[in-house]
Amino acid sequence: MTDPATALHEILGPKGWLSGRDAEPYQRDWLNRYGVAPLGVARPANTSEVASVVKLCREAGLAVVPQGGNTGLCGAAVAEQPNAVIVSLSRMTAIGKPDLDSGSIVVEAGVVLATLHEALEPHGLMFPMHLGAEGSARIGGLIGTNAGGSQAFRYGMMQDLVLGLEIVTPDGGIWEGLRAVQKDNAGYQLRKLFCGAEGTLGIVTRAILRLYPKPRQQASALLVLPDFAAAISFGAFLRGEAGEFLTGLEFFSDVGLRLALKHVPDLAYQLETRGDVYLLVELASGSSRVPLDEILASALEWGMEQGLVSDGALAATGAHRAQFWRLREEQPEGQRLEGEQLKHDISVPPGAIARFVEAGAKICGGILPGVRINPFGHLGDGNIHYNLSPPEGRADFDGKAELFAEALSSLATQMGGSFAAEHGLGRAKVVMADRNRGLVERELMARLKGAFDPLGTMNPDVLVRASRERKTFE
């Protein structure tokens, strides 16, 4: 058999096959925790080339690691063994013409999310997925991780925004599932299996995405609250009062605000008072006749009367709104610039957020007294980015990172939540999943993996451990 690297070079050409130093930019994950030098990086230009690469790698016994923008936080998009080929979708960036009547669009997997937003702008349509990495995250990766973002409670996760998929299967076959319909009950919901599969069942090459009319108006407010219990109560009131107009319900703490104001240039806090918790509330409507400002102002007044809201302001202009959003969006950057940190991607039922934050603080303080806790995230769907910084004056966590991760994941599980809310499992959380999810659930996942990829060449050791797969099928 021809040397695999030579054969892949022949299939893809010099722009499509990278090795040696040219492959280094694709080698390490976003947090620089995972990744070894692969055999090389394949950059196919179309679905047919993806299929040829996968088939050749299967015949040669090489692992295949799909990679989008490589912005994931769990190490799923890099190789962990040298006899692997990273398949980057970065050259597959075609965006189809939006179907205005149906509210859908066909895109290739390598399209950057921000580029899709820009392409839809002239058509009065939007794709309602927004997250911090949208300037580099690609559609295929967002599907593979079943991304959520700040509007998930209104529009759903990525699996709710995908109508159809084209997939290259682990044996190099092509599944043509590009059907632009919401209702398709002709058997198993295959398209949803690939949302969150992190490239372990196949490679997404094209997708039909669901679009929505772009809002004609928005109303935003930044609120100060005394504690998380008040935030939960006010959030529940907002969901009833604002209903279908509520598109943003983000929270952050004063710990995170202090770090962001300390480290991020040109960041300003516009209110007169400070509190323990802040809420960023946004309403939107496709109709200019809905009195959004009145609805939001009335809700703010009620919150103050009830003692749930200490202070607040409505955004008077688009620039004012952008300033509010920067305070929330710069939370990760402020903490990163402070130094060493631990990230935990937690979800609990929204009504349990306050209890989780309180219990988590006691647990973390017991593990390392003085540890600084920066919870922020999405109040509407219960997603908490529970990030830690060392105590003042310390540069590290005294080797206790695993203790924090295990304790917090166990707490989330006990509360009926998840230790992997929207970042996935990748390589980082496979052992954690084995400890916190039941045997039947983990075995079902392993059986799915074995059914789709019996040779185990598609992104091995992501989501489920190879040892569990072998145990299942021996």
Disulfide bonds with the S-S distance in Angstrom:
none
